Amino acid sequence: MSEWIDLLSEIGFPIFVTMYLLSRIEAKLEAVNQSIVMLPDKLYRP
């Protein structure tokens, strides 16, 4: 049982950090995507 706990603690923390960083990057990528989508409207507005 302690082997499973050690394995989870060794693998669980990097997975948690990875998921946290991916969620932050996802939010920033969504903002960039929205800016790119709105760009043609701002460029061609008379």
Backbone atoms as SQL, in Angstrom:
CREATE TABLE atoms (id INTEGER PRIMARY KEY, chain TEXT, resi INTEGER, resn TEXT, atom TEXT, x REAL, y REAL, z REAL);
INSERT INTO atoms VALUES
  (1, 'A', 1, 'MET', 'N', 0.826, -1.198, 0.000),
  (2, 'A', 1, 'MET', 'CA', 0.000, 0.000, 0.000),
  (3, 'A', 1, 'MET', 'C', 0.864, 1.252, 0.000),
  (4, 'A', 2, 'SER', 'N', 1.954, 1.251, 0.753),
  (5, 'A', 2, 'SER', 'CA', 2.805, 2.439, 0.798),
  (6, 'A', 2, 'SER', 'C', 3.476, 2.688, -0.548),
  (7, 'A', 3, 'GLU', 'N', 3.668, 1.613, -1.331),
  (8, 'A', 3, 'GLU', 'CA', 4.239, 1.800, -2.668),
  (9, 'A', 3, 'GLU', 'C', 3.285, 2.604, -3.546),
  (10, 'A', 4, 'TRP', 'N', 1.988, 2.331, -3.417),
  (11, 'A', 4, 'TRP', 'CA', 1.006, 3.080, -4.195),
  (12, 'A', 4, 'TRP', 'C', 0.976, 4.549, -3.781),
  (13, 'A', 5, 'ILE', 'N', 1.080, 4.793, -2.494),
  (14, 'A', 5, 'ILE', 'CA', 1.075, 6.173, -2.001),
  (15, 'A', 5, 'ILE', 'C', 2.316, 6.906, -2.489),
  (16, 'A', 6, 'ASP', 'N', 3.464, 6.244, -2.452),
  (17, 'A', 6, 'ASP', 'CA', 4.692, 6.860, -2.963),
  (18, 'A', 6, 'ASP', 'C', 4.574, 7.146, -4.454),
  (19, 'A', 7, 'LEU', 'N', 4.024, 6.195, -5.198),
  (20, 'A', 7, 'LEU', 'CA', 3.860, 6.376, -6.638),
  (21, 'A', 7, 'LEU', 'C', 2.913, 7.532, -6.929),
  (22, 'A', 8, 'LEU', 'N', 1.820, 7.608, -6.195),
  (23, 'A', 8, 'LEU', 'CA', 0.861, 8.689, -6.391),
  (24, 'A', 8, 'LEU', 'C', 1.471, 10.036, -6.043),
  (25, 'A', 9, 'SER', 'N', 2.245, 10.102, -4.992),
  (26, 'A', 9, 'SER', 'CA', 2.853, 11.378, -4.612),
  (27, 'A', 9, 'SER', 'C', 3.912, 11.803, -5.616),
  (28, 'A', 10, 'GLU', 'N', 4.610, 10.838, -6.211),
  (29, 'A', 10, 'GLU', 'CA', 5.625, 11.182, -7.207),
  (30, 'A', 10, 'GLU', 'C', 5.003, 11.595, -8.532),
  (31, 'A', 11, 'ILE', 'N', 3.922, 10.953, -8.911),
  (32, 'A', 11, 'ILE', 'CA', 3.294, 11.232, -10.202),
  (33, 'A', 11, 'ILE', 'C', 2.193, 12.277, -10.069),
  (34, 'A', 12, 'GLY', 'N', 1.500, 12.296, -8.964),
  (35, 'A', 12, 'GLY', 'CA', 0.363, 13.189, -8.781),
  (36, 'A', 12, 'GLY', 'C', 0.737, 14.659, -8.813),
  (37, 'A', 13, 'PHE', 'N', 1.827, 15.018, -8.175),
  (38, 'A', 13, 'PHE', 'CA', 2.220, 16.422, -8.139),
  (39, 'A', 13, 'PHE', 'C', 2.563, 16.957, -9.521),
  (40, 'A', 14, 'PRO', 'N', 3.378, 16.259, -10.318),
  (41, 'A', 14, 'PRO', 'CA', 3.639, 16.769, -11.675),
  (42, 'A', 14, 'PRO', 'C', 2.378, 16.853, -12.534),
  (43, 'A', 15, 'ILE', 'N', 1.462, 15.914, -12.362),
  (44, 'A', 15, 'ILE', 'CA', 0.210, 15.975, -13.117),
  (45, 'A', 15, 'ILE', 'C', -0.589, 17.199, -12.695),
  (46, 'A', 16, 'PHE', 'N', -0.654, 17.472, -11.404),
  (47, 'A', 16, 'PHE', 'CA', -1.375, 18.643, -10.906),
  (48, 'A', 16, 'PHE', 'C', -0.776, 19.927, -11.464),
  (49, 'A', 17, 'VAL', 'N', 0.542, 20.045, -11.423),
  (50, 'A', 17, 'VAL', 'CA', 1.214, 21.245, -11.933),
  (51, 'A', 17, 'VAL', 'C', 0.966, 21.389, -13.431),
  (52, 'A', 18, 'THR', 'N', 1.042, 20.294, -14.166),
  (53, 'A', 18, 'THR', 'CA', 0.806, 20.332, -15.606),
  (54, 'A', 18, 'THR', 'C', -0.613, 20.776, -15.917),
  (55, 'A', 19, 'MET', 'N', -1.588, 20.241, -15.232),
  (56, 'A', 19, 'MET', 'CA', -2.981, 20.626, -15.478),
  (57, 'A', 19, 'MET', 'C', -3.211, 22.092, -15.129),
  (58, 'A', 20, 'TYR', 'N', -2.604, 22.563, -14.054),
  (59, 'A', 20, 'TYR', 'CA', -2.740, 23.968, -13.674),
  (60, 'A', 20, 'TYR', 'C', -2.162, 24.882, -14.744),
  (61, 'A', 21, 'LEU', 'N', -0.963, 24.558, -15.222),
  (62, 'A', 21, 'LEU', 'CA', -0.334, 25.388, -16.242),
  (63, 'A', 21, 'LEU', 'C', -1.101, 25.336, -17.557),
  (64, 'A', 22, 'LEU', 'N', -1.600, 24.173, -17.924),
  (65, 'A', 22, 'LEU', 'CA', -2.384, 24.068, -19.154),
  (66, 'A', 22, 'LEU', 'C', -3.668, 24.881, -19.072),
  (67, 'A', 23, 'SER', 'N', -4.304, 24.916, -17.929),
  (68, 'A', 23, 'SER', 'CA', -5.529, 25.706, -17.795),
  (69, 'A', 23, 'SER', 'C', -5.228, 27.196, -17.899),
  (70, 'A', 24, 'ARG', 'N', -4.090, 27.633, -17.370),
  (71, 'A', 24, 'ARG', 'CA', -3.716, 29.045, -17.501),
  (72, 'A', 24, 'ARG', 'C', -3.396, 29.388, -18.945),
  (73, 'A', 25, 'ILE', 'N', -2.677, 28.507, -19.625),
  (74, 'A', 25, 'ILE', 'CA', -2.328, 28.749, -21.019),
  (75, 'A', 25, 'ILE', 'C', -3.587, 28.740, -21.877),
  (76, 'A', 26, 'GLU', 'N', -4.538, 27.869, -21.555),
  (77, 'A', 26, 'GLU', 'CA', -5.772, 27.790, -22.324),
  (78, 'A', 26, 'GLU', 'C', -6.531, 29.111, -22.268),
  (79, 'A', 27, 'ALA', 'N', -6.592, 29.726, -21.108),
  (80, 'A', 27, 'ALA', 'CA', -7.288, 31.007, -20.972),
  (81, 'A', 27, 'ALA', 'C', -6.600, 32.082, -21.806),
  (82, 'A', 28, 'LYS', 'N', -5.285, 32.093, -21.807),
  (83, 'A', 28, 'LYS', 'CA', -4.559, 33.089, -22.590),
  (84, 'A', 28, 'LYS', 'C', -4.716, 32.835, -24.083),
  (85, 'A', 29, 'LEU', 'N', -4.716, 31.579, -24.491),
  (86, 'A', 29, 'LEU', 'CA', -4.916, 31.262, -25.901),
  (87, 'A', 29, 'LEU', 'C', -6.316, 31.658, -26.359),
  (88, 'A', 30, 'GLU', 'N', -7.294, 31.523, -25.510),
  (89, 'A', 30, 'GLU', 'CA', -8.652, 31.939, -25.852),
  (90, 'A', 30, 'GLU', 'C', -8.709, 33.448, -26.063),
  (91, 'A', 31, 'ALA', 'N', -8.004, 34.215, -25.254),
  (92, 'A', 31, 'ALA', 'CA', -7.961, 35.664, -25.433),
  (93, 'A', 31, 'ALA', 'C', -7.278, 36.029, -26.745),
  (94, 'A', 32, 'VAL', 'N', -6.205, 35.343, -27.084),
  (95, 'A', 32, 'VAL', 'CA', -5.518, 35.589, -28.357),
  (96, 'A', 32, 'VAL', 'C', -6.436, 35.228, -29.518),
  (97, 'A', 33, 'ASN', 'N', -7.141, 34.131, -29.400),
  (98, 'A', 33, 'ASN', 'CA', -8.058, 33.711, -30.451),
  (99, 'A', 33, 'ASN', 'C', -9.160, 34.748, -30.661),
  (100, 'A', 34, 'GLN', 'N', -9.724, 35.264, -29.596),
  (101, 'A', 34, 'GLN', 'CA', -10.760, 36.286, -29.712),
  (102, 'A', 34, 'GLN', 'C', -10.215, 37.549, -30.371),
  (103, 'A', 35, 'SER', 'N', -8.997, 37.926, -30.057),
  (104, 'A', 35, 'SER', 'CA', -8.384, 39.098, -30.684),
  (105, 'A', 35, 'SER', 'C', -8.206, 38.892, -32.176),
  (106, 'A', 36, 'ILE', 'N', -7.788, 37.704, -32.563),
  (107, 'A', 36, 'ILE', 'CA', -7.592, 37.410, -33.983),
  (108, 'A', 36, 'ILE', 'C', -8.929, 37.398, -34.718),
  (109, 'A', 37, 'VAL', 'N', -9.961, 36.870, -34.091),
  (110, 'A', 37, 'VAL', 'CA', -11.281, 36.834, -34.720),
  (111, 'A', 37, 'VAL', 'C', -11.819, 38.247, -34.918),
  (112, 'A', 38, 'MET', 'N', -11.588, 39.137, -33.972),
  (113, 'A', 38, 'MET', 'CA', -12.098, 40.504, -34.062),
  (114, 'A', 38, 'MET', 'C', -11.235, 41.400, -34.938),
  (115, 'A', 39, 'LEU', 'N', -10.045, 40.987, -35.288),
  (116, 'A', 39, 'LEU', 'CA', -9.122, 41.818, -36.050),
  (117, 'A', 39, 'LEU', 'C', -9.673, 42.254, -37.405),
  (118, 'A', 40, 'PRO', 'N', -10.258, 41.388, -38.223),
  (119, 'A', 40, 'PRO', 'CA', -10.771, 41.856, -39.517),
  (120, 'A', 40, 'PRO', 'C', -11.835, 42.944, -39.380),
  (121, 'A', 41, 'ASP', 'N', -12.692, 42.843, -38.377),
  (122, 'A', 41, 'ASP', 'CA', -13.712, 43.871, -38.177),
  (123, 'A', 41, 'ASP', 'C', -13.082, 45.220, -37.870),
  (124, 'A', 42, 'LYS', 'N', -12.032, 45.229, -37.100),
  (125, 'A', 42, 'LYS', 'CA', -11.374, 46.488, -36.750),
  (126, 'A', 42, 'LYS', 'C', -10.562, 47.041, -37.909),
  (127, 'A', 43, 'LEU', 'N', -10.011, 46.164, -38.743),
  (128, 'A', 43, 'LEU', 'CA', -9.202, 46.628, -39.866),
  (129, 'A', 43, 'LEU', 'C', -10.052, 47.207, -40.986),
  (130, 'A', 44, 'TYR', 'N', -11.209, 46.625, -41.256),
  (131, 'A', 44, 'TYR', 'CA', -12.023, 47.027, -42.398),
  (132, 'A', 44, 'TYR', 'C', -13.205, 47.893, -42.015),
  (133, 'A', 45, 'ARG', 'N', -13.204, 48.436, -40.837),
  (134, 'A', 45, 'ARG', 'CA', -14.289, 49.318, -40.421),
  (135, 'A', 45, 'ARG', 'C', -14.115, 50.666, -41.121),
  (136, 'A', 46, 'PRO', 'N', -15.156, 51.149, -41.841),
  (137, 'A', 46, 'PRO', 'CA', -15.025, 52.445, -42.559),
  (138, 'A', 46, 'PRO', 'C', -15.034, 53.645, -41.650);
